[in-house]
Amino acid sequence: MALRLHQKQPVLAAGCLLLGACVNSAGPGPVTASAPVAEPVFTEQGILAGATGKEIDFQRAEPGAIAAMSKLMGSAPASTAGACPGLRAARWPDGTTLFFETRPFDPPAFIGWQHGGQSAGRVCAS
């Protein structure tokens, strides 16, 4: 039995190499820009998605708010990180920033925005 297993080792090794070649070792590709789906309209209650009737309301969870805003902006945020004590920020290249308040048992909640010198909700002091 040991002799048969030894004879099959080259075939097993070749199979592993072939399988490894089929897997994308580079990982997922970078997020690419796409055409914005609507023009964001910044309001005191959050962000409207143009004339679509959809909105990103304050208190929406961070993952959903960032995904929706990325569609409106045509790209993912340039950075997402801590901003000021208790707040996180997702920043797009044009300076648009969404702020999120950390919560103990839920994802951070969307609580404010800054865009073009205007803001609403809770944001970090400049």
Steps between C-alpha positions, in 0.01 A plus 500: 500500500783740582647439157174593325462824698861588418433444130198735509678787675614667173143490371369650825766771491415587139130514589571739789706726272226504238237584761723774642541653156122527466465706818546878477791552739488878460177518701209726411573779259493868592170682519457674168313818425161476334247748378305658787139375511355834618610839627520510881281768659622589849221582748459559873369142538768321295560461127247457219588297191403763246148453364493125572301543822762302693696647789781435744348599834689576816534189721552267201773242569846586363533214247168582331556876507847466344374259232213734407720811500762322289234441234405868509863616486608246237783365717580363843631740766870583483526425872291371789649544846465658841433873481455661842417338836208260455458566127617329183512668159475380142666756269469522121765667282287814446490561877150363561506335843245285681530469878405196705454458874633177647247287687572218746304216335414626152697637206577872521203722406499779239457823696633784284652620174727774364499605136621814325529708818158394630409243762210346688465271798798428724843558347852551635596858581726652236 
